[in-house]
Amino acid sequence: MSEITFPLATTSWDEREYAAIDRVIKSGMFSMGAEVRTFEEQFAAAMGSAYAVMVNSGSSANLLMIAALRYHSTHNLPEGAEVIVPAVSWSTTYYPLHQYGLVQKFVDIDPETLNYDLDALEAAIGPETRAIMVVNLLGNPNDFDRIKAIVGDRDILVFEDNCESLGATYKGRQAGTYGIAGTYSSFFSHHIATMEGGLVVTDDEELYHIMLSVRSHGWTRHLPKVNHVTGTKSDDPFEESFKFVLPGYNLRPLEMSGAIGQEQIAKLPMIVRERRANAERFRALMQSYPELRIQREIGESSWFGFAMVVQPEAGFERAALIASLTQHGVECRPIVAGNFAKNEVVTRHMPHRIHGELRHADDIDRNGLFIGNHHYPLDTQWNALRAALDAVRV
């Protein structure tokens, strides 16, 4: 295996993140506290949302969002309700829905955008449909105008898994803010990195209060005095310290992650700008390789990575492309988890439905891959990519 020239992910930390870690170490306060609260406020402001709740991963963010919706007074998701999901996404898009007894209906993706096939989405909605999980894949926001028109005045909840698409916008509005709630990841390989971490944003105050409780064991300690969960808390901190009102978890992040997040969110405009500049160069380069289909942008993508799908007329298979990329030091991975509906975990353990054929998801699963994107110019990396693509043609 050649030395990696074009990695999937690299750090955007500098002395500011290390100073933030040092500040927390010197404070002696390591569990969730003021640093996390400050980051939540900054993140909510950056997304244009009223509230943000930080957790210990993007996967936990999805779990918290779905758990909180179970207990909402009006926007609840009862066991057995049908939730439409795209066939291509990450495992923890789906797991919380299953864990809360929801029945998932898998819908195919658009072969170019890699998000929902919107015609298929519209056709999949039936009398049992209670919600739509919108996944913005690899930085690309969905066409939310069309989704809004599809839903119309029906009582269907929309929420977003935006873990791969922080900083993406559709008509000037941040992806992740179009539904009742949206999730984000701040894992190392994502747009911003806080060690491990994730967030949920919402404008719904009741949902926010439910998440504050569910995040921390289901207790009342982190709720405001007047809240949508218990009404009014007592003024006795001893009584409220171990008072449990909802089935919850311990999903709390560390203070170090909150402190790092403050430095990272300040860099987000630069990170998205550089990633979008790299995308322009990638699209220009790929015009010379029509045998590989690339992702078509909706709105303004934040370009998590660069997808490539081997076309039938390519004259080579994906395995050959992977081998050539690897030989030239270009890291690659499957497009998220490919067609997730074909996984054994779904077929054996998760009650589900499939709408129509998932042929585009199957195509991605057989013929697709993606490479990384970064917050700096990729001049040397483009040379490695071009050499790999030229070599596979031979």
Stockholm file with secondary structure:
# STOCKHOLM 1.0

chainA/1-394         MSEITFPLATTSWDEREYAAIDRVIKSGMFSMGAEVRTFEEQFAAAMGSAYAVMVNSGSSANLLMIAALRYHSTHNLPEGAEVIVPAVSWSTTYYPLHQYGLVQKFVDIDPETLNYDLDALEAAIGPETRAIMVVNLLGNPNDFDRIKAIVGDRDILVFEDNCESLGATYKGRQAGTYGIAGTYSSFFSHHIATMEGGLVVTDDEELYHIMLSVRSHGWTRHLPKVNHVTGTKSDDPFEESFKFVLPGYNLRPLEMSGAIGQEQIAKLPMIVRERRANAERFRALMQSYPELRIQREIGESSWFGFAMVVQPEAGFERAALIASLTQHGVECRPIVAGNFAKNEVVTRHMPHRIHGELRHADDIDRNGLFIGNHHYPLDTQWNALRAALDAVRV
#=GR chainA/1-394 SS CCCCSBCSCCCCCCHHHHHHHHHHHHHTCCBSSHHHHHHHHHHHHHHTCSEEEEESCHHHHHHHHHHHHHSCSSSCCCTTCEEEEESBSCHHHHHHHHHTTCEEEEECBCTTTSSBCHHHHHHHCCTTEEEEEEECGGGCCCCHHHHHHHHTTSSCEEEEECTTCTTCEETTEETTCSSSEEEEECCTTSSSCCSSCEEEEESCHHHHHHHHHHHBTTBSTTSCSEETTTEECCSCHHHHHTCBCSCCCBCCCBHHHHHHHHHHHHHHHHHHHHHHHHHHHHHHHHTTCTTEEECCCCSBCCCSEEEEEECTTSSSCHHHHHHHHHHTTBCCBCSTTSBGGGSHHHHHHCCEEECSCCHHHHHHHHHEEEEECCSSCCHHHHHHHHHHHHHHHC
#=GC SS_cons         CCCCSBCSCCCCCCHHHHHHHHHHHHHTCCBSSHHHHHHHHHHHHHHTCSEEEEESCHHHHHHHHHHHHHSCSSSCCCTTCEEEEESBSCHHHHHHHHHTTCEEEEECBCTTTSSBCHHHHHHHCCTTEEEEEEECGGGCCCCHHHHHHHHTTSSCEEEEECTTCTTCEETTEETTCSSSEEEEECCTTSSSCCSSCEEEEESCHHHHHHHHHHHBTTBSTTSCSEETTTEECCSCHHHHHTCBCSCCCBCCCBHHHHHHHHHHHHHHHHHHHHHHHHHHHHHHHHTTCTTEEECCCCSBCCCSEEEEEECTTSSSCHHHHHHHHHHTTBCCBCSTTSBGGGSHHHHHHCCEEECSCCHHHHHHHHHEEEEECCSSCCHHHHHHHHHHHHHHHC
//
